Amino acid sequence: MGIPGYDCGAMLQSWSNWSGRVKCEPRAILRPASERAIADAVRDAAQAGHGVRVAGSGHSFTPLVATGDTLLSLDDWHGIEELDTTHCRATFRAGSKIASLGEPLRVHGMGLANQGDVDVQAIAGALSTGTHGTGVALGSLASQVCALRIVTAGGEIASCDTQHDPDLLAAARVSLGALGVLSTATLQLVPAYRLHERVWKVGIDACLAELADRVARHRHFEFFWYPHRDYAEMKALDPTDTAPDPLEHQKGERIDWSDRIFPSVRDLRFNEMEYAVPAASGPACFAAVRARMQEKHADVVWPVEYRTVAADSGWLSPMHARESVTISIHQDAKLPCDEFFADVEAIFREHEGRPHWGKIHHLRARDLAPLYPMWERFLEVQRRLDPRGTFLNDHLRELFGL
């Protein structure tokens, strides 16, 4: 049954993330279909003393969304709000799925500069957790943000860009939803382009010997290490003007528009931990992870992913002010992962790693504050926009020490 004045529908009172690890039973789950409806829902919840969290596609493995109060789904608030072909920019509604953006942008000759290999996330969730692709000269998705509109706890709209309230923009690029409900995001795009993908397997030692050269030579490079056979599947993507050839796919190569090349299908469900370490520490950190897994976790067959990301300016971005290597470990969603993840996490921490906000980690405020130079500045913005903590849940209170 709809709730009067919200222009939104009610849903069943339960929610689960994609892997099934995180579950909650909110007081209300609402689907606002306009910015005004978002504002009305937030204002009424805040006035009733209820917290508000926002669900995207549930691809975070941490309890960022979990709440017993009001949960907003922005699935009905999607699409391109505005196109600026002159400056190669577009404004997206927060519930838009990344997979839905490629074709309409391409029709207008534009595309995302980079994206991850999962494209089912809502754009707001991907931005708010620091989601990224790979490429030594390319930042996270949040680094492409030019402007944001945020619904605050009072139901007001806070707008920010590089000229107007740049501190809010720096804080809100990666905000974990702690500042308000992201309504729209304007991203700096690039002219539409094709990518040539090459995928091949080598022994892990050969991969590591070539690693620095591969990272420097390709626009996008990553590898997956398969521990049970000790080989690497390497992937390189490079821009090309060559037209697609269906036969190339049989040889581990393919050419297509970037939005069709970036994504990979994830049929099997898993849980994941990822840390961003300083780029110079990447090879040593991976070597330590490999040794630990071979020594103590030989039963784990899921691959380890190794990517590079440029430094960016988001205050809570795991890549804030440092070039980074991200290393991800995985385990089948039906199998226990906590002991394995905690053991490898100790290695990430030894290398000054910062956790991906949407992936499993065990850090709290006392651990996180020293890793982020702008930590206190972020909390100042959070207190200014949300003094009563409307957008905080138990998980965020632990993270921020509030």
C-alpha positions in Angstrom: 0.0 0.0 0.0 1.3 3.5 -0.9 2.0 6.0 1.8 0.1 9.3 1.2 2.3 12.2 0.1 5.4 10.1 -0.6 4.7 9.2 -4.3 6.2 5.8 -3.4 5.2 2.2 -2.8 5.7 0.0 0.2 7.5 -3.3 0.0 7.8 -6.4 2.1 9.5 -5.7 5.4 12.7 -7.5 4.8 15.9 -6.9 2.9 19.0 -9.0 2.1 22.2 -8.1 0.3 23.3 -10.0 -2.9 25.4 -12.6 -1.2 22.9 -13.2 1.6 25.3 -12.3 4.4 23.5 -9.1 5.5 19.8 -9.2 6.4 17.5 -6.7 8.1 13.8 -6.1 8.8 13.2 -2.4 8.5 10.2 -0.6 10.0 9.3 0.6 6.4 10.8 0.1 3.0 9.8 2.9 0.6 10.3 3.5 -3.1 10.3 7.2 -3.8 10.0 8.1 -7.5 11.1 11.8 -7.4 13.5 14.0 -5.5 10.5 15.6 -3.7 9.3 12.2 -2.6 12.8 11.3 -1.3 12.8 14.6 0.7 9.3 14.0 2.1 10.2 10.4 3.2 13.4 11.6 4.9 11.8 14.5 6.6 8.9 12.5 8.0 11.2 9.7 9.2 13.6 12.2 10.9 10.7 14.0 12.6 9.5 10.6 13.9 12.9 9.9 15.3 13.6 7.1 12.8 16.8 6.5 11.0 17.1 6.3 7.2 19.3 4.1 5.1 19.3 3.7 1.3 19.6 0.4 -0.6 21.0 0.2 -4.1 21.6 -3.2 -5.6 22.9 -4.9 -2.4 26.4 -5.5 -3.7 28.0 -4.4 -0.5 29.1 -7.2 1.8 29.2 -5.0 4.9 26.1 -3.8 6.9 26.0 -0.4 5.3 22.3 -0.7 4.5 21.1 -2.7 7.5 18.5 -0.9 9.5 15.4 -1.5 11.7 14.0 1.9 10.7 13.3 3.4 7.3 14.9 1.9 4.2 14.7 3.7 0.9 15.0 1.9 -2.4 15.8 4.4 -5.3 15.0 1.8 -8.0 12.1 4.1 -9.2 14.4 7.2 -9.2 16.6 6.4 -12.2 17.6 7.6 -15.6 19.7 10.5 -17.1 18.5 13.8 -15.7 20.6 16.0 -18.0 23.1 15.7 -20.8 25.8 18.3 -21.6 27.5 17.2 -24.8 29.4 20.5 -25.0 31.3 19.7 -21.8 31.0 15.9 -22.1 29.0 15.5 -18.8 25.8 13.9 -17.7 23.7 14.0 -14.5 22.3 10.7 -13.3 19.5 10.0 -10.9 20.9 8.1 -8.0 19.0 4.8 -8.5 20.3 4.4 -12.1 22.1 1.1 -12.6 25.5 1.4 -14.2 24.5 -1.2 -16.8 21.7 1.1 -18.0 23.9 4.1 -18.7 26.3 2.8 -21.5 23.9 2.7 -24.5 22.1 6.1 -23.9 25.5 7.8 -23.3 27.0 6.2 -26.4 24.1 7.4 -28.6 25.3 10.9 -27.6 28.9 10.1 -28.3 30.0 9.8 -24.6 31.0 7.1 -22.1 32.4 6.6 -18.6 36.2 7.0 -18.4 36.4 3.8 -16.3 34.2 1.5 -14.4 34.4 -1.8 -12.5 33.7 -5.3 -13.9 30.3 -5.5 -12.1 27.8 -3.1 -13.6 24.6 -4.0 -11.8 25.2 -1.5 -8.9 23.2 1.6 -8.5 25.4 4.6 -9.4 24.9 6.2 -5.9 26.0 3.0 -4.2 29.0 2.6 -6.4 30.1 6.2 -5.8 29.4 6.1 -2.0 31.6 3.1 -1.4 34.5 4.0 -3.6 33.9 1.4 -6.3 36.6 1.4 -9.0 38.0 -0.3 -12.0 41.6 -0.8 -12.9 44.2 1.5 -14.7 47.3 3.1 -13.2 46.2 6.5 -14.6 42.5 6.2 -13.7 40.8 7.0 -10.4 37.7 5.5 -8.9 34.2 6.1 -10.2 33.9 8.8 -7.5 36.8 10.7 -9.0 34.7 11.4 -12.1 32.1 13.3 -10.0 31.7 17.0 -10.9 28.6 17.8 -8.8 26.1 16.2 -6.4 22.6 16.9 -5.0 22.0 15.5 -1.6 18.8 15.3 0.4 19.6 16.2 4.0 17.9 15.1 7.2 15.7 18.2 7.2 14.4 17.3 3.7 16.4 20.1 2.1 18.6 19.8 -0.9 22.3 20.5 -0.6 24.1 21.1 -3.9 27.8 21.1 -4.3 30.4 21.2 -7.1 34.0 22.2 -7.6 33.0 25.9 -7.2 30.2 25.8 -4.7 30.9 24.1 -1.4 34.0 22.1 -2.6 34.5 20.7 0.9 31.1 19.1 0.8 31.9 17.7 -2.7 35.2 16.2 -1.3 33.4 14.7 1.6 30.4 13.4 -0.4 32.3 11.8 -3.2 32.7 8.7 -1.0 30.3 9.2 1.9 28.8 5.8 2.8 25.4 7.5 2.8 26.3 9.2 6.1 25.7 12.7 4.9 22.2 12.3 3.4 20.5 10.6 0.4 22.3 11.2 -2.8 19.7 12.3 -5.3 21.7 13.1 -8.5 25.4 12.9 -9.5 27.0 14.7 -12.4 30.0 12.9 -13.9 32.8 14.1 -16.2 32.6 11.7 -19.2 34.9 11.1 -22.2 34.1 10.6 -25.9 32.7 7.1 -26.6 35.4 4.6 -27.3 36.0 1.0 -28.1 38.3 -1.3 -26.1 40.4 -4.3 -27.3 40.3 -7.0 -24.6 43.0 -9.7 -24.3 42.8 -12.5 -21.7 45.5 -15.1 -21.3 46.9 -17.5 -18.6 50.5 -17.8 -17.4 52.2 -19.1 -14.3 52.1 -16.7 -11.4 55.8 -16.2 -11.3 55.9 -15.2 -15.0 53.0 -12.8 -14.3 54.8 -11.1 -11.4 58.0 -10.8 -13.5 56.1 -8.9 -16.2 53.8 -7.0 -13.8 55.4 -3.5 -13.7 55.7 -3.5 -17.5 52.1 -4.7 -18.1 50.7 -2.1 -15.7 52.6 0.7 -17.4 51.9 -0.4 -20.9 48.1 -0.9 -20.8 45.3 1.5 -20.1 43.7 -1.2 -18.0 45.5 -4.2 -16.6 44.6 -6.7 -13.9 45.2 -10.3 -13.0 43.4 -13.1 -11.1 45.6 -15.6 -9.2 44.0 -19.0 -9.0 45.6 -20.6 -5.9 44.8 -24.2 -6.5 46.8 -24.2 -9.7 49.1 -21.3 -9.0 48.5 -19.6 -12.3 47.3 -16.1 -13.2 44.6 -15.0 -15.7 45.8 -11.7 -17.0 43.5 -9.2 -18.6 44.5 -6.1 -20.6 42.1 -3.5 -22.1 43.3 -0.8 -24.6 41.5 1.7 -26.7 41.2 0.9 -30.4 39.5 2.2 -33.5 39.3 -1.3 -35.0 35.8 -2.6 -35.7 34.7 -5.7 -33.7 35.5 -9.1 -35.2 33.3 -12.0 -33.8 36.0 -14.5 -34.5 38.5 -12.8 -32.2 36.5 -13.9 -29.1 37.5 -17.5 -29.8 41.2 -16.5 -29.3 40.7 -14.8 -25.9 40.3 -11.4 -27.5 37.3 -9.2 -28.3 36.6 -5.6 -29.4 33.5 -3.7 -28.5 32.3 -0.4 -27.0 33.8 0.2 -23.5 30.5 -0.3 -21.6 30.2 -3.8 -23.2 33.8 -4.8 -22.5 34.1 -3.7 -18.8 31.4 -5.9 -17.2 31.8 -9.5 -16.3 28.9 -11.8 -15.4 28.9 -13.0 -11.8 26.7 -16.1 -11.7 28.1 -17.6 -8.5 27.6 -15.8 -5.2 30.5 -15.0 -3.0 31.7 -12.8 -0.1 34.7 -10.5 -0.6 37.3 -8.6 1.2 39.4 -5.9 -0.5 42.1 -3.5 0.7 43.9 -0.7 -1.1 47.6 -0.5 -0.3 50.2 2.0 -1.5 51.1 1.1 -5.1 54.7 0.5 -4.2 53.6 -2.1 -1.6 51.3 -4.0 -4.0 53.7 -6.8 -5.1 55.0 -7.4 -1.6 51.5 -7.5 -0.2 50.3 -9.9 -2.8 53.4 -12.2 -2.2 52.5 -12.3 1.5 48.9 -13.1 0.8 49.9 -15.8 -1.6 52.3 -17.4 0.9 49.7 -17.2 3.7 47.0 -18.8 1.6 49.3 -21.6 0.4 50.4 -22.2 4.0 47.1 -22.0 5.9 44.2 -21.8 3.5 44.9 -24.4 0.8 41.2 -25.3 0.6 40.3 -21.8 -0.8 39.9 -22.1 -4.6 38.4 -18.7 -5.3 40.8 -16.3 -7.1 42.6 -13.3 -5.8 42.2 -10.1 -7.8 45.0 -7.5 -8.3 44.2 -4.1 -9.8 45.8 -0.6 -9.9 44.0 2.7 -9.2 45.2 6.3 -9.4 45.1 8.7 -6.4 42.0 10.8 -5.9 40.7 13.6 -3.7 37.6 12.1 -2.0 38.2 12.4 1.7 37.1 8.9 2.5 38.2 7.3 -0.7 40.5 4.3 -0.1 42.7 5.9 -2.8 42.8 9.3 -1.2 46.0 11.1 -2.0 47.9 8.0 -2.9 48.3 5.7 -6.0 47.1 2.3 -5.0 47.0 -1.4 -5.7 43.8 -3.1 -4.6 43.9 -6.8 -3.7 40.6 -8.7 -3.3 40.1 -12.2 -1.8 36.9 -14.2 -2.2 35.0 -17.1 -0.7 31.9 -18.9 -1.8 28.8 -17.4 -0.1 27.8 -20.9 1.1 31.1 -21.5 2.9 32.6 -19.9 6.0 35.0 -17.0 5.3 35.5 -15.1 8.6 38.7 -17.0 9.8 40.3 -16.8 6.3 39.4 -13.2 5.8 40.7 -12.1 9.3 44.0 -14.0 8.7 44.7 -12.2 5.4 43.4 -8.9 6.7 46.3 -8.8 9.1 48.6 -8.8 6.1 46.7 -5.9 4.5 47.0 -3.9 7.7 50.7 -4.5 7.9 51.0 -2.8 4.5 48.9 0.3 5.5 45.9 -1.0 3.6 42.6 0.8 3.6 39.5 -1.3 3.3 36.9 -1.1 0.5 33.9 0.3 2.4 31.5 -2.2 0.7 33.6 -5.3 1.3 34.1 -7.2 4.5 36.6 -5.8 7.0 36.9 -5.5 10.8 38.3 -2.0 11.3 36.7 0.6 13.5 37.2 4.3 14.2 40.4 3.9 16.2 41.9 1.9 13.3 40.5 4.0 10.4 41.2 7.6 11.6 45.0 7.3 11.3 44.6 6.0 7.7 42.6 9.0 6.5 44.2 12.5 6.8 40.8 14.2 6.3 38.9 11.9 8.8 38.0 14.7 11.2 37.1 17.1 8.5 34.6 14.5 7.1 33.1 14.1 10.6 32.7 17.9 10.9 30.7 17.8 7.6 28.7 14.9 8.8 27.8 16.7 12.1 26.9 19.8 10.1 24.5 18.1 7.7 23.1 15.4 10.1 23.5 16.6 13.7 21.0 14.0 15.0 22.5 11.1 13.1 19.4 10.3 11.0 21.6 8.6 8.4 23.7 6.5 10.8 23.1 2.9 11.6 24.9 0.7 14.1 27.6 -0.2 11.6 28.4 3.5 10.8 28.4 4.5 14.4 31.1 1.9 15.0 33.0 3.0 12.0 32.9 6.7 13.0 33.1 6.2 16.7 29.8 8.1 17.3 
